[in-house]
């Protein structure tokens, strides 16, 4: 289940998106927060923002958004299945 974005976060994302020339509706806040949470808890905390950035770059370079999120989620699940636990 996707995280719900607080009003302040939504306001920030709208302002940032507009500043960068993209539609605020093109920013999947819940998906980004879910990915960040899962990476922070399942891989390493510092990987959360970097993972969101990498997925964004992939989408920006033409990978379908749903496919990018699917691949990132599949990688997280594969790591968990292989017993690769978060770094201390």
C-alpha positions in Angstrom: 0.0 0.0 0.0 1.3 3.4 -0.9 2.2 6.0 1.7 0.0 9.0 1.8 1.8 12.3 1.2 1.2 15.0 3.9 0.0 18.3 2.6 3.4 20.0 3.0 5.1 17.3 1.0 2.5 17.5 -1.8 2.8 21.3 -1.8 6.6 21.0 -2.1 6.4 18.4 -4.9 3.9 20.6 -6.9 6.3 23.6 -6.5 9.3 21.6 -7.5 7.7 19.9 -10.4 6.5 23.3 -11.8 9.9 24.8 -11.3 11.4 21.9 -13.3 8.8 22.1 -16.0 7.0 18.9 -15.4 3.4 18.2 -14.5 2.9 17.6 -10.8 0.6 14.7 -11.7 3.6 13.0 -13.3 5.2 12.6 -9.9 4.1 9.3 -8.3 4.6 10.5 -4.7 3.3 7.2 -3.1 5.5 5.0 -5.3 8.6 7.1 -4.6 8.0 7.0 -0.9 7.3 3.3 -1.0 10.5 2.6 -2.9 12.5 4.8 -0.5 11.1 3.1 2.5 11.7 -0.4 1.1 15.3 0.4 0.1 16.0 2.1 3.4 14.8 -0.9 5.4 15.7 -3.7 3.0 19.1 -2.5 1.6 20.7 0.5 3.2 19.2 3.8 4.3 21.4 6.0 2.2 20.2 4.0 -0.9 16.7 5.4 -0.6 17.2 8.8 -2.3 19.7 7.4 -4.8 17.3 4.6 -5.8 14.5 7.1 -6.4 16.9 9.1 -8.5 18.1 6.1 -10.6 14.5 5.0 -11.3 13.7 8.6 -12.3 16.7 8.7 -14.7 15.6 5.4 -16.2 12.1 6.8 -16.8 13.5 10.0 -18.2 15.6 8.1 -20.6 12.5 6.3 -22.0 11.8 3.2 -19.8 8.1 2.9 -19.1 7.3 4.2 -15.6 5.4 1.0 -14.6 8.2 -1.1 -15.9 10.8 0.9 -14.0 8.9 0.5 -10.7 8.3 -3.2 -11.4 12.0 -3.8 -12.0 13.0 -2.0 -8.9 10.5 -3.9 -6.8 11.5 -7.2 -8.3 15.2 -6.4 -7.5 14.2 -5.7 -3.9 12.2 -8.9 -3.6 15.0 -10.9 -5.2 17.5 -9.6 -2.7 15.1 -10.4 0.2 14.6 -13.9 -1.2 18.3 -14.5 -1.5 18.7 -13.5 2.2 20.6 -10.3 1.5 19.8 -8.3 4.6 20.2 -4.6 5.2 23.7 -3.3 6.0 24.2 -2.3 9.6 
